Amino acid sequence: MADAPILGSTKTLTLDDDVFGAPFNGPLVHEVVIAELAARRRGTHATRNRALVSGGTSKPWRQKGTGRARQGTIRAPQFAGGGVVFGPQPRHYTVKVNRKARRAALRSALSVHAERRSLFAFDLADFEAPSTKKAAELIADRRGGSVLVVLGAEESAAAKSFRNLAGVSVIPTEACGVADLVGHATLLVSEVALNTLTERAKKPVSRESLDTQPASPAGKGEVSA
């Protein structure tokens, strides 16, 4: 069973084998990463066509007798300063990826960190108040590359401690995607964030398995009549 060392301590956190022991699926991870990066694009690019360019409301010269080609406006695409033909317009780049595929890709990315021993945890008790010095000392021996720090929503003191360090990215668990995990060499998580990521990556319980589970006895989590 895999585990995650707690930095600054000799303790470890036990990892779920279903989530952190999954085989790596390269094509699936690539598909999800491309979809995530595409969804981050704002898509606000726009060009002006000949209807949007100002000016050019009259013919630049008369139709016949000049020896030149006939023109109706100087804002046609062939003129400098004219409209753009088939230019980019505002659009979205969202690509649909199935929910099961996203979960499987998340398990693959987390399993890679667990296999490479690049997944670490830390104790939030050390960051009751923001301290960049403590954060730098905590990961001083783990700076083999970029570091991704994943925190819970209420862990603002730790976020303020890590966010000023070079090569360190701090994101909440809700914003953590497969592209973030595979794009960093080291993953540092709090215990709350680790539990949240584990729940997100778990396989959904099928209806058949729920039907075959035995009923819970009275007095254990349920109120009997």
C-alpha positions as CSV (number, residue, x, y, z in Angstrom):
1,M,0.0,0.0,0.0
2,A,1.4,3.4,-1.0
3,D,1.9,6.2,1.5
4,A,2.8,9.9,1.4
5,P,5.5,11.2,3.7
6,I,4.6,14.1,5.9
7,L,7.4,16.8,5.5
8,G,8.9,17.8,8.8
9,S,7.8,14.6,10.5
10,T,8.5,10.9,10.4
11,K,4.8,10.1,10.0
12,T,3.1,9.1,6.7
13,L,-0.4,9.2,5.3
14,T,-1.8,6.0,3.9
15,L,-3.0,6.4,0.3
16,D,-6.0,4.6,-1.3
17,D,-4.8,1.9,-3.7
18,D,-7.8,2.3,-5.9
19,V,-6.8,5.9,-6.6
20,F,-3.0,6.0,-6.2
21,G,-2.3,2.6,-7.5
22,A,-4.0,2.8,-10.9
23,P,-2.0,2.1,-14.1
24,F,-1.0,5.1,-16.2
25,N,-3.1,5.7,-19.3
26,G,-1.1,8.0,-21.5
27,P,-3.7,8.6,-24.3
28,L,-6.5,9.3,-21.8
29,V,-4.3,11.7,-19.8
30,H,-3.4,13.5,-23.0
31,E,-7.0,13.8,-24.0
32,V,-8.1,15.3,-20.7
33,V,-5.1,17.7,-20.5
34,I,-5.8,19.0,-24.0
35,A,-9.5,19.5,-23.1
36,E,-8.5,21.3,-19.8
37,L,-6.0,23.6,-21.5
38,A,-8.5,24.4,-24.3
39,A,-11.2,25.3,-21.8
40,R,-8.9,27.8,-20.1
41,R,-8.8,29.9,-23.3
42,R,-11.0,33.0,-23.1
43,G,-11.8,33.0,-26.8
44,T,-12.2,36.8,-27.0
45,H,-10.3,37.2,-30.2
46,A,-12.1,39.1,-32.9
47,T,-11.4,40.8,-36.3
48,R,-13.4,43.4,-38.2
49,N,-14.9,42.4,-41.5
50,R,-15.8,44.9,-44.2
51,A,-19.1,45.6,-42.6
52,L,-17.4,46.7,-39.3
53,V,-14.5,48.8,-40.7
54,S,-15.3,52.5,-40.8
55,G,-15.2,54.5,-44.0
56,G,-15.4,53.5,-47.6
57,T,-19.0,54.6,-48.0
58,S,-18.6,55.7,-51.6
59,K,-16.8,54.4,-54.7
60,P,-13.1,55.4,-54.8
61,W,-13.4,56.2,-58.6
62,R,-15.9,56.0,-61.3
63,Q,-16.9,52.6,-62.8
64,K,-15.5,53.1,-66.3
65,G,-12.9,55.1,-68.1
66,T,-10.0,55.0,-65.6
67,G,-8.3,51.9,-66.9
68,R,-8.3,50.4,-63.4
69,A,-10.3,47.6,-62.0
70,R,-13.8,48.5,-60.8
71,Q,-14.1,49.0,-57.0
72,G,-17.0,49.8,-54.8
73,T,-15.3,50.6,-51.5
74,I,-11.7,51.1,-50.2
75,R,-12.7,48.9,-47.2
76,A,-12.8,45.7,-49.3
77,P,-10.4,43.0,-48.2
78,Q,-7.9,43.6,-51.0
79,F,-7.3,47.2,-49.8
80,A,-4.9,48.1,-46.9
81,G,-7.0,48.9,-43.9
82,G,-9.9,46.9,-45.3
83,G,-11.9,44.2,-43.6
84,V,-10.6,40.8,-42.8
85,V,-12.0,37.7,-44.5
86,F,-12.7,34.6,-42.4
87,G,-10.8,36.1,-39.4
88,P,-11.2,34.7,-35.9
89,Q,-14.4,35.6,-34.1
90,P,-15.3,35.1,-30.4
91,R,-15.9,31.5,-29.6
92,H,-15.4,28.9,-26.9
93,Y,-12.9,26.1,-27.0
94,T,-14.7,23.7,-24.5
95,V,-14.3,20.1,-25.4
96,K,-16.6,17.5,-23.7
97,V,-14.8,14.7,-21.9
98,N,-16.8,12.0,-20.2
99,R,-17.0,12.1,-16.4
100,K,-15.6,8.6,-16.1
101,A,-12.7,9.5,-18.4
102,R,-11.9,12.5,-16.3
103,R,-11.8,10.4,-13.1
104,A,-9.6,7.8,-14.7
105,A,-7.2,10.5,-15.9
106,L,-7.1,12.0,-12.5
107,R,-6.3,8.6,-11.0
108,S,-3.5,8.1,-13.5
109,A,-1.9,11.5,-12.7
110,L,-2.1,10.9,-8.9
111,S,-0.7,7.4,-9.3
112,V,2.3,8.7,-11.2
113,H,3.2,11.0,-8.3
114,A,2.7,8.1,-5.8
115,E,4.9,5.8,-7.9
116,R,7.7,8.3,-8.3
117,R,7.6,9.2,-4.6
118,S,6.9,12.9,-5.5
119,L,3.8,13.1,-3.4
120,F,4.1,14.7,0.0
121,A,1.9,16.0,2.8
122,F,2.4,18.6,5.5
123,D,1.0,19.4,8.8
124,L,-1.2,22.5,8.9
125,A,-0.4,23.1,12.5
126,D,2.9,24.6,11.3
127,F,1.0,27.4,9.5
128,E,-1.3,28.8,12.0
129,A,0.0,32.2,10.7
130,P,1.5,32.9,7.3
131,S,5.2,32.3,7.2
132,T,7.1,32.1,3.9
133,K,10.3,31.2,5.7
134,K,8.7,28.0,7.2
135,A,7.3,27.1,3.8
136,A,10.7,27.5,2.1
137,E,12.4,25.4,4.8
138,L,9.8,22.7,4.4
139,I,10.3,22.1,0.7
140,A,14.1,23.0,0.7
141,D,15.0,19.4,0.0
142,R,12.2,18.7,-2.4
143,R,12.9,21.4,-5.0
144,G,13.9,19.1,-7.9
145,G,11.6,21.2,-10.1
146,S,8.2,22.9,-10.0
147,V,6.1,22.3,-7.0
148,L,2.3,22.2,-6.9
149,V,0.7,22.9,-3.5
150,V,-3.0,21.8,-3.3
151,L,-4.9,23.2,-0.3
152,G,-8.4,23.2,1.1
153,A,-10.7,26.2,0.9
154,E,-10.1,27.3,4.5
155,E,-6.3,26.9,4.5
156,S,-5.5,30.5,3.6
157,A,-2.5,30.8,6.0
158,A,-0.7,28.0,4.3
159,A,-1.6,29.5,0.9
160,K,-0.1,32.8,1.8
161,S,3.0,31.1,3.0
162,F,3.7,29.2,-0.2
163,R,2.5,31.6,-2.9
164,N,5.5,33.9,-2.8
165,L,8.0,31.1,-3.5
166,A,9.6,30.9,-6.9
167,G,8.6,27.8,-8.9
168,V,5.7,27.0,-6.5
169,S,2.0,27.1,-7.6
170,V,-0.8,27.2,-5.0
171,I,-4.3,26.2,-6.1
172,P,-7.4,25.0,-4.2
173,T,-8.6,21.5,-4.6
174,E,-11.6,22.6,-6.7
175,A,-9.3,24.1,-9.3
176,C,-6.8,21.2,-9.4
177,G,-6.9,19.4,-12.7
178,V,-5.0,16.7,-14.5
179,A,-3.0,19.3,-16.4
180,D,-1.8,20.8,-13.1
181,L,-0.8,17.5,-11.7
182,V,1.2,16.3,-14.7
183,G,2.7,19.7,-15.2
184,H,4.6,19.8,-11.9
185,A,7.5,17.6,-10.7
186,T,6.4,17.6,-7.0
187,L,2.9,17.5,-5.4
188,L,2.4,18.8,-1.9
189,V,-1.0,18.5,-0.3
190,S,-2.7,19.0,3.0
191,E,-4.6,16.2,4.6
192,V,-7.9,17.9,3.7
193,A,-6.9,18.4,0.1
194,L,-5.7,14.8,-0.1
195,N,-9.0,13.5,1.1
196,T,-10.9,15.7,-1.4
197,L,-8.8,14.6,-4.3
198,T,-9.2,11.0,-3.3
199,E,-13.0,11.4,-3.3
200,R,-13.0,13.1,-6.6
201,A,-10.9,10.4,-8.3
202,K,-12.7,7.4,-6.8
203,K,-14.8,5.2,-9.1
204,P,-18.5,5.8,-8.7
205,V,-20.4,3.0,-6.9
206,S,-22.5,1.1,-9.3
207,R,-26.2,0.5,-8.6
208,E,-25.7,-3.3,-8.8
209,S,-23.2,-3.2,-5.9
210,L,-25.6,-1.2,-3.8
211,D,-28.3,-3.7,-4.4
212,T,-26.1,-6.6,-3.3
213,Q,-24.9,-4.9,-0.1
214,P,-26.4,-6.4,3.1
215,A,-28.7,-4.1,5.1
216,S,-27.0,-2.4,8.1
217,P,-28.1,-3.8,11.5
218,A,-30.1,-1.6,13.7
219,G,-28.2,0.6,16.1
220,K,-25.2,1.1,13.7
221,G,-25.6,4.4,11.8
222,E,-29.3,4.0,11.3
223,V,-32.4,4.6,13.4
224,S,-34.7,1.6,13.6
225,A,-38.4,2.0,14.1
